[in-house]
Amino acid sequence: MFNVTHARHLQIIQMLRGHDHVPARTLADHFGVEIRTIQRDITQLAAHGIAIESLPGVKGGYRLAGEDPIHPLTFDSEQALRLYVLGLLDHNADHTGEDRLPAAGVSQSVREVMRRINTRFHFDTADWYWRGKGSGHLAVLRTAVLTDTALEIVHRTKDGRQETSVLKPLGMVWKGGEWHMVAAPPNAAPARYRLNLIDRVRPTDLSFPYPEGFSVRAWWDEAMEEFGKGDTRVELAVAATARDELLRLSLKKNSEVVLHDDGGASIVLYVDRWDWLIPLVASYGPDVTVIGPDDLRQATATHLATALAAYGPPPAPAPPQPARPAEDDSRLRANYGRAPEEQPQ
């Protein structure tokens, strides 16, 4: 039996492809469902890798992101699009890259294209938000990823230097409003490269065998779990007013959380360095305080004191001016006895 939800997903994407944006109310009325249903549909489509941007406001709604990682020629095919929304790209499945494709009516070429898309493009929806930042390199990188073509790139390092590297592009990841390329130098392990730090890209005439069984999502999840881990223990005291929001942040598996009866919480993190926590903690004001280490606690206090000092004492109120009597003729006297309308132009 044809799945009604999947059919609605297909039609939603077709409507978004044909308009600059479509209001949520328009979609709900078209399908005869509640707006909450449309919101769930959009969330499911985004989780499956379709880049849909939310537009706030009365005239807002939804639109396809300007730089969808999937080549338009692929999704202009009704057959490929239908395979997509019928659950082909199930990012909640295992990471082996094995697709549950229906056998009837699906060509081997379509199967291969969709398999590559499934394993090589990933939307990390943790801390989900959209910055709308594009990259002029995305079309070239997308083609290289799908065709196993090596790239020569010029990119900036953390200390501002430019480096030229030859890389094997393995996939693309959208994280926190920015694109990242997962790529491997020759005879080296994969690494991530932020697209906004890549200055130039040139496809080479070299091809490479894609590593068997490699999944970008599996690699990315592991990389994000290890990123920032260390031996420095940080303990935070969180008030009830900030607990839910803070717990929505991406905590590591070795983080420790203790919930208190008053609605607050204690959170212990193990990080490689703590300086990045200063603005985060400060943004919560008195709702999040540092228990330790002492260096972080003192640095946060200094940060807050410096911010407070930047405002300085409030300006003294201006002394009250005596009211002029009703018969005050000072304006007339300043005009040498002539009324304002008599002044020369």
ROLOVEX-895584 format. One record per residue (C-alpha): residue number from 1; z negated, x negated, y. Coordinates in Angstrom, 3 decimals, m for minus. Layout:
+-----+----------+----------+----------+
: num :       zz :       xx :       yy :
+-----+----------+----------+----------+
: NUM :        Z :        X :        Y :
...
+-----+----------+----------+----------+
end
This chain:
+-----+----------+----------+----------+
: num :       zz :       xx :       yy :
+-----+----------+----------+----------+
:   1 :    0.000 :    0.000 :    0.000 :
:   2 :    0.893 :   m1.311 :    3.469 :
:   3 :   m2.163 :   m2.309 :    5.455 :
:   4 :   m2.457 :   m0.210 :    8.652 :
:   5 :   m4.454 :   m2.885 :   10.472 :
:   6 :   m1.894 :   m5.582 :    9.704 :
:   7 :    0.887 :   m3.276 :   10.840 :
:   8 :   m0.922 :   m2.710 :   14.140 :
:   9 :   m1.371 :   m6.490 :   14.527 :
:  10 :    2.376 :   m6.945 :   14.137 :
:  11 :    3.149 :   m4.334 :   16.786 :
:  12 :    0.535 :   m5.766 :   19.187 :
:  13 :    2.220 :   m9.161 :   19.059 :
:  14 :    5.634 :   m7.588 :   19.530 :
:  15 :    4.361 :   m5.732 :   22.617 :
:  16 :    2.813 :   m8.909 :   24.040 :
:  17 :    6.026 :  m10.842 :   23.475 :
:  18 :    7.966 :   m8.248 :   25.463 :
:  19 :    5.681 :   m8.127 :   28.552 :
:  20 :    3.944 :  m10.518 :   30.927 :
:  21 :    0.695 :   m8.832 :   29.985 :
:  22 :   m0.441 :   m5.554 :   28.427 :
:  23 :   m3.684 :   m3.779 :   29.477 :
:  24 :   m6.195 :   m3.057 :   26.737 :
:  25 :   m6.104 :    0.633 :   27.629 :
:  26 :   m2.319 :    0.716 :   27.177 :
:  27 :   m2.658 :   m0.794 :   23.697 :
:  28 :   m5.444 :    1.590 :   22.750 :
:  29 :   m3.484 :    4.644 :   23.922 :
:  30 :   m0.311 :    3.448 :   22.174 :
:  31 :   m2.045 :    3.173 :   18.797 :
:  32 :   m4.476 :    6.048 :   19.292 :
:  33 :   m7.578 :    3.891 :   18.811 :
:  34 :  m10.614 :    2.888 :   20.866 :
:  35 :  m10.534 :   m0.150 :   23.153 :
:  36 :  m13.187 :   m1.738 :   20.918 :
:  37 :  m10.673 :   m1.630 :   18.056 :
:  38 :   m8.072 :   m3.436 :   20.179 :
:  39 :  m10.657 :   m6.055 :   21.127 :
:  40 :  m11.405 :   m6.656 :   17.444 :
:  41 :   m7.667 :   m6.899 :   16.735 :
:  42 :   m7.232 :   m9.532 :   19.457 :
:  43 :  m10.213 :  m11.501 :   18.111 :
:  44 :   m8.763 :  m11.450 :   14.581 :
:  45 :   m5.322 :  m12.546 :   15.763 :
:  46 :   m6.824 :  m15.404 :   17.769 :
:  47 :   m8.886 :  m16.474 :   14.761 :
:  48 :   m5.651 :  m16.638 :   12.757 :
:  49 :   m4.134 :  m19.037 :   15.271 :
:  50 :   m2.152 :  m16.813 :   17.636 :
:  51 :   m2.878 :  m17.943 :   21.207 :
:  52 :   m3.724 :  m14.779 :   23.151 :
:  53 :   m5.186 :  m15.073 :   26.630 :
:  54 :   m7.525 :  m12.464 :   28.128 :
:  55 :   m6.951 :  m11.482 :   31.759 :
:  56 :  m10.024 :  m10.096 :   33.585 :
:  57 :  m10.078 :   m7.304 :   36.128 :
:  58 :   m8.821 :   m3.751 :   36.423 :
:  59 :   m5.199 :   m4.872 :   36.143 :
:  60 :   m5.957 :   m7.389 :   33.411 :
:  61 :   m5.356 :   m7.172 :   29.696 :
:  62 :   m3.837 :   m9.586 :   27.209 :
:  63 :   m0.859 :  m11.921 :   27.100 :
:  64 :    0.465 :  m14.612 :   24.819 :
:  65 :   m0.523 :  m18.078 :   26.004 :
:  66 :    2.282 :  m19.938 :   27.712 :
:  67 :    2.275 :  m22.810 :   25.239 :
:  68 :    1.942 :  m21.236 :   21.842 :
:  69 :    2.010 :  m24.040 :   19.231 :
:  70 :    4.383 :  m22.048 :   17.068 :
:  71 :    8.018 :  m22.590 :   17.946 :
:  72 :    9.604 :  m19.406 :   19.378 :
:  73 :   12.442 :  m19.609 :   16.857 :
:  74 :    9.907 :  m19.190 :   14.090 :
:  75 :    8.251 :  m16.119 :   15.557 :
:  76 :   11.493 :  m14.558 :   16.709 :
:  77 :   12.041 :  m13.999 :   13.011 :
:  78 :   10.555 :  m10.605 :   12.150 :
:  79 :   10.096 :  m11.777 :    8.583 :
:  80 :    8.059 :  m14.853 :    9.542 :
:  81 :    5.984 :  m12.882 :   12.031 :
:  82 :    5.231 :  m10.202 :    9.458 :
:  83 :    4.109 :  m12.871 :    6.978 :
:  84 :    1.798 :  m14.264 :    9.618 :
:  85 :   m0.027 :  m11.072 :   10.479 :
:  86 :   m0.195 :   m9.972 :    6.848 :
:  87 :   m2.697 :  m12.754 :    6.280 :
:  88 :   m0.556 :  m15.773 :    5.526 :
:  89 :   m2.441 :  m17.972 :    7.962 :
:  90 :   m5.952 :  m17.277 :    6.787 :
:  91 :   m8.034 :  m19.950 :    8.510 :
:  92 :  m11.114 :  m18.672 :    6.732 :
:  93 :   m9.636 :  m19.579 :    3.363 :
:  94 :  m10.044 :  m22.936 :    1.680 :
:  95 :   m8.499 :  m26.028 :    3.212 :
:  96 :   m6.117 :  m26.915 :    0.411 :
:  97 :   m3.091 :  m25.581 :    2.242 :
:  98 :   m2.173 :  m23.277 :   m0.633 :
:  99 :   m0.800 :  m20.059 :    0.864 :
: 100 :   m1.098 :  m16.639 :   m0.694 :
: 101 :    2.523 :  m15.732 :   m0.024 :
: 102 :    4.096 :  m12.677 :   m1.612 :
: 103 :    6.892 :  m13.829 :   m3.839 :
: 104 :    9.454 :  m11.074 :   m3.210 :
: 105 :   11.836 :  m11.447 :   m0.280 :
: 106 :   10.406 :  m14.745 :    1.005 :
: 107 :   12.767 :  m17.693 :    1.136 :
: 108 :   11.575 :  m21.163 :    0.241 :
: 109 :   12.377 :  m22.413 :    3.744 :
: 110 :   10.167 :  m19.753 :    5.340 :
: 111 :    7.412 :  m20.534 :    2.868 :
: 112 :    7.547 :  m24.228 :    3.766 :
: 113 :    7.568 :  m23.642 :    7.535 :
: 114 :    4.621 :  m21.282 :    7.333 :
: 115 :    2.733 :  m23.622 :    4.996 :
: 116 :    3.092 :  m26.440 :    7.503 :
: 117 :    1.997 :  m24.255 :   10.381 :
: 118 :   m1.023 :  m23.117 :    8.387 :
: 119 :   m2.274 :  m26.637 :    7.662 :
: 120 :   m1.217 :  m28.448 :   10.828 :
: 121 :   m2.248 :  m26.145 :   13.700 :
: 122 :   m5.822 :  m25.078 :   14.264 :
: 123 :   m7.684 :  m23.056 :   16.896 :
: 124 :  m11.315 :  m24.107 :   17.122 :
: 125 :  m12.960 :  m20.937 :   18.457 :
: 126 :  m16.476 :  m22.368 :   18.734 :
: 127 :  m17.496 :  m22.328 :   22.415 :
: 128 :  m14.332 :  m20.268 :   22.950 :
: 129 :  m12.810 :  m20.077 :   26.413 :
: 130 :   m9.418 :  m20.590 :   28.022 :
: 131 :   m8.640 :  m22.966 :   30.834 :
: 132 :   m4.926 :  m22.268 :   30.862 :
: 133 :   m4.191 :  m25.994 :   30.921 :
: 134 :   m0.777 :  m26.765 :   29.540 :
: 135 :    0.974 :  m29.977 :   28.639 :
: 136 :    4.582 :  m30.937 :   29.138 :
: 137 :    4.383 :  m32.915 :   25.888 :
: 138 :    3.538 :  m29.973 :   23.643 :
: 139 :    7.103 :  m29.047 :   22.649 :
: 140 :    7.884 :  m32.639 :   21.590 :
: 141 :    4.605 :  m33.004 :   19.713 :
: 142 :    5.042 :  m29.653 :   17.982 :
: 143 :    8.454 :  m30.655 :   16.661 :
: 144 :    7.185 :  m34.051 :   15.510 :
: 145 :    4.262 :  m32.463 :   13.656 :
: 146 :    6.528 :  m30.048 :   11.773 :
: 147 :    9.179 :  m32.658 :   10.946 :
: 148 :    6.947 :  m35.632 :   10.010 :
: 149 :    8.387 :  m37.773 :   12.796 :
: 150 :    6.449 :  m40.764 :   14.124 :
: 151 :    5.802 :  m40.949 :   17.862 :
: 152 :    5.390 :  m43.714 :   20.399 :
: 153 :    2.888 :  m42.667 :   23.040 :
: 154 :    1.386 :  m44.175 :   26.182 :
: 155 :   m2.164 :  m42.920 :   26.633 :
: 156 :   m5.226 :  m43.683 :   28.734 :
: 157 :   m8.395 :  m45.014 :   27.170 :
: 158 :  m11.946 :  m44.098 :   28.199 :
: 159 :  m12.121 :  m47.116 :   30.531 :
: 160 :   m8.878 :  m46.112 :   32.279 :
: 161 :   m6.520 :  m48.614 :   30.635 :
: 162 :   m3.094 :  m47.626 :   29.346 :
: 163 :   m2.250 :  m48.331 :   25.733 :
: 164 :    0.981 :  m47.920 :   23.789 :
: 165 :    0.625 :  m46.760 :   20.201 :
: 166 :    2.883 :  m45.690 :   17.351 :
: 167 :    1.310 :  m42.721 :   15.592 :
: 168 :    1.888 :  m40.375 :   12.680 :
: 169 :    1.188 :  m36.892 :   14.138 :
: 170 :   m0.644 :  m34.794 :   11.569 :
: 171 :   m1.525 :  m31.697 :   13.568 :
: 172 :   m2.587 :  m30.017 :   16.792 :
: 173 :   m5.954 :  m28.457 :   17.699 :
: 174 :   m6.860 :  m26.177 :   20.600 :
: 175 :  m10.515 :  m26.733 :   21.511 :
: 176 :  m12.437 :  m25.620 :   24.570 :
: 177 :   m9.331 :  m24.947 :   26.631 :
: 178 :   m7.532 :  m28.212 :   25.849 :
: 179 :   m5.018 :  m29.454 :   23.312 :
: 180 :   m5.779 :  m32.375 :   21.011 :
: 181 :   m3.395 :  m34.189 :   18.677 :
: 182 :   m4.687 :  m35.400 :   15.331 :
: 183 :   m2.701 :  m38.516 :   14.475 :
: 184 :   m3.007 :  m41.699 :   12.459 :
: 185 :   m1.934 :  m45.214 :   13.476 :
: 186 :   m0.153 :  m47.207 :   10.750 :
: 187 :   m2.583 :  m48.130 :    7.973 :
: 188 :   m5.524 :  m46.532 :    9.789 :
: 189 :   m7.589 :  m43.372 :    9.593 :
: 190 :   m6.684 :  m40.319 :   11.703 :
: 191 :   m8.139 :  m39.934 :   15.181 :
: 192 :   m7.915 :  m37.346 :   17.947 :
: 193 :   m5.960 :  m37.772 :   21.180 :
: 194 :   m6.396 :  m35.439 :   24.156 :
: 195 :   m3.029 :  m34.360 :   25.491 :
: 196 :   m4.110 :  m34.582 :   29.115 :
: 197 :   m4.689 :  m38.328 :   28.570 :
: 198 :   m1.189 :  m38.898 :   27.175 :
: 199 :    1.219 :  m40.072 :   29.885 :
: 200 :    4.438 :  m40.492 :   27.904 :
: 201 :    5.737 :  m39.457 :   24.491 :
: 202 :    8.848 :  m40.705 :   22.748 :
: 203 :    9.963 :  m39.581 :   19.282 :
: 204 :   11.016 :  m42.491 :   17.083 :
: 205 :   13.617 :  m42.561 :   14.311 :
: 206 :   10.830 :  m43.144 :   11.784 :
: 207 :    9.585 :  m40.527 :    9.379 :
: 208 :    6.470 :  m40.670 :    7.237 :
: 209 :    5.160 :  m38.948 :    4.117 :
: 210 :    2.583 :  m36.349 :    5.085 :
: 211 :   m0.727 :  m37.040 :    3.286 :
: 212 :   m1.010 :  m34.744 :    0.315 :
: 213 :   m3.680 :  m32.073 :    0.629 :
: 214 :   m4.528 :  m32.971 :    4.237 :
: 215 :   m5.792 :  m30.038 :    6.322 :
: 216 :   m6.185 :  m30.408 :   10.067 :
: 217 :   m8.940 :  m27.811 :   10.169 :
: 218 :  m10.969 :  m29.552 :    7.451 :
: 219 :  m10.570 :  m32.918 :    9.186 :
: 220 :  m11.431 :  m31.423 :   12.594 :
: 221 :  m14.538 :  m29.629 :   11.329 :
: 222 :  m15.845 :  m32.879 :    9.856 :
: 223 :  m14.991 :  m34.848 :   13.004 :
: 224 :  m16.783 :  m32.328 :   15.221 :
: 225 :  m19.819 :  m32.388 :   12.956 :
: 226 :  m20.049 :  m36.192 :   13.224 :
: 227 :  m19.169 :  m36.386 :   16.930 :
: 228 :  m22.225 :  m37.233 :   19.032 :
: 229 :  m24.614 :  m37.620 :   16.103 :
: 230 :  m27.165 :  m40.411 :   16.272 :
: 231 :  m30.766 :  m41.455 :   15.769 :
: 232 :  m32.130 :  m40.406 :   19.172 :
: 233 :  m34.423 :  m37.400 :   18.780 :
: 234 :  m34.322 :  m34.855 :   21.623 :
: 235 :  m36.695 :  m31.887 :   21.737 :
: 236 :  m36.099 :  m28.938 :   24.052 :
: 237 :  m38.404 :  m26.017 :   24.852 :
: 238 :  m36.356 :  m22.871 :   25.420 :
: 239 :  m37.614 :  m19.709 :   27.096 :
: 240 :  m36.785 :  m16.281 :   25.696 :
: 241 :  m34.349 :  m15.611 :   28.560 :
: 242 :  m32.144 :  m18.552 :   27.514 :
: 243 :  m32.656 :  m18.604 :   23.753 :
: 244 :  m29.672 :  m16.534 :   22.646 :
: 245 :  m27.246 :  m18.348 :   24.928 :
: 246 :  m28.459 :  m21.792 :   23.928 :
: 247 :  m28.330 :  m20.992 :   20.234 :
: 248 :  m24.658 :  m20.043 :   20.613 :
: 249 :  m23.865 :  m23.680 :   21.333 :
: 250 :  m22.410 :  m25.695 :   18.469 :
: 251 :  m25.481 :  m27.213 :   16.844 :
: 252 :  m25.173 :  m29.883 :   14.177 :
: 253 :  m26.262 :  m29.384 :   10.605 :
: 254 :  m29.219 :  m31.729 :   11.144 :
: 255 :  m30.454 :  m29.850 :   14.225 :
: 256 :  m33.837 :  m28.159 :   13.921 :
: 257 :  m34.603 :  m24.727 :   15.386 :
: 258 :  m38.006 :  m23.045 :   15.449 :
: 259 :  m38.196 :  m19.487 :   16.806 :
: 260 :  m41.417 :  m18.446 :   18.520 :
: 261 :  m43.119 :  m15.059 :   18.561 :
: 262 :  m42.732 :  m14.789 :   22.342 :
: 263 :  m38.942 :  m14.917 :   22.011 :
: 264 :  m38.608 :  m18.569 :   22.935 :
: 265 :  m37.593 :  m21.449 :   20.693 :
: 266 :  m37.914 :  m25.168 :   20.109 :
: 267 :  m34.692 :  m27.062 :   19.391 :
: 268 :  m34.508 :  m30.624 :   18.079 :
: 269 :  m31.213 :  m32.534 :   18.337 :
: 270 :  m30.306 :  m35.956 :   16.957 :
: 271 :  m27.764 :  m37.563 :   19.283 :
: 272 :  m26.136 :  m40.929 :   19.902 :
: 273 :  m26.944 :  m40.737 :   23.648 :
: 274 :  m28.752 :  m38.203 :   25.805 :
: 275 :  m27.223 :  m38.600 :   29.291 :
: 276 :  m24.783 :  m35.708 :   28.746 :
: 277 :  m27.751 :  m33.375 :   28.230 :
: 278 :  m29.030 :  m33.826 :   31.799 :
: 279 :  m26.591 :  m31.432 :   33.559 :
: 280 :  m26.756 :  m28.989 :   30.638 :
: 281 :  m30.561 :  m28.750 :   30.744 :
: 282 :  m30.606 :  m28.677 :   34.544 :
: 283 :  m28.184 :  m25.742 :   34.597 :
: 284 :  m30.831 :  m23.559 :   32.919 :
: 285 :  m33.491 :  m24.282 :   35.547 :
: 286 :  m37.006 :  m23.541 :   34.278 :
: 287 :  m35.695 :  m21.758 :   31.167 :
: 288 :  m34.999 :  m25.017 :   29.296 :
: 289 :  m37.264 :  m28.056 :   29.584 :
: 290 :  m37.189 :  m31.459 :   27.918 :
: 291 :  m40.195 :  m32.309 :   25.756 :
: 292 :  m38.894 :  m35.735 :   24.765 :
: 293 :  m37.852 :  m38.462 :   24.900 :
: 294 :  m39.673 :  m39.462 :   28.086 :
: 295 :  m36.598 :  m41.214 :   29.518 :
: 296 :  m34.546 :  m38.020 :   29.294 :
: 297 :  m37.399 :  m35.943 :   30.713 :
: 298 :  m37.755 :  m38.293 :   33.697 :
: 299 :  m33.982 :  m38.496 :   34.246 :
: 300 :  m33.734 :  m34.700 :   34.273 :
: 301 :  m36.618 :  m34.428 :   36.758 :
: 302 :  m34.917 :  m36.994 :   39.005 :
: 303 :  m31.639 :  m35.063 :   38.764 :
: 304 :  m33.340 :  m31.821 :   39.812 :
: 305 :  m35.278 :  m33.518 :   42.636 :
: 306 :  m32.092 :  m35.100 :   43.983 :
: 307 :  m30.331 :  m31.741 :   43.923 :
: 308 :  m33.220 :  m30.088 :   45.743 :
: 309 :  m33.327 :  m32.836 :   48.368 :
: 310 :  m29.633 :  m32.350 :   49.086 :
: 311 :  m30.451 :  m28.961 :   50.559 :
: 312 :  m33.200 :  m30.306 :   52.818 :
: 313 :  m35.598 :  m28.136 :   54.811 :
: 314 :  m34.167 :  m24.894 :   56.153 :
: 315 :  m32.933 :  m25.129 :   59.767 :
: 316 :  m35.372 :  m24.000 :   62.431 :
: 317 :  m34.564 :  m20.586 :   63.841 :
: 318 :  m32.923 :  m20.622 :   67.254 :
: 319 :  m35.284 :  m19.738 :   70.111 :
: 320 :  m34.820 :  m16.201 :   71.355 :
: 321 :  m32.635 :  m15.887 :   74.423 :
: 322 :  m33.930 :  m13.799 :   77.326 :
: 323 :  m31.985 :  m10.598 :   77.717 :
: 324 :  m29.865 :  m10.366 :   80.825 :
: 325 :  m30.677 :   m7.485 :   83.157 :
: 326 :  m28.217 :   m4.667 :   83.326 :
: 327 :  m27.172 :   m5.658 :   86.833 :
: 328 :  m26.495 :   m9.250 :   85.804 :
: 329 :  m23.457 :  m10.514 :   87.732 :
: 330 :  m23.273 :  m14.041 :   86.274 :
: 331 :  m19.782 :  m13.525 :   84.838 :
: 332 :  m18.528 :  m12.336 :   88.204 :
: 333 :  m20.138 :  m15.289 :   89.950 :
: 334 :  m18.522 :  m17.731 :   87.482 :
: 335 :  m15.154 :  m16.258 :   88.444 :
: 336 :  m15.748 :  m17.033 :   92.095 :
: 337 :  m16.216 :  m13.440 :   93.050 :
: 338 :  m13.134 :  m12.069 :   91.255 :
: 339 :  m13.269 :   m9.581 :   88.415 :
: 340 :  m11.915 :  m10.897 :   85.021 :
: 341 :   m8.731 :   m8.819 :   85.255 :
: 342 :   m7.930 :  m10.553 :   88.538 :
: 343 :   m7.903 :  m14.039 :   87.045 :
: 344 :   m4.606 :  m15.988 :   87.106 :
: 345 :   m2.676 :  m15.982 :   83.790 :
+-----+----------+----------+----------+
end
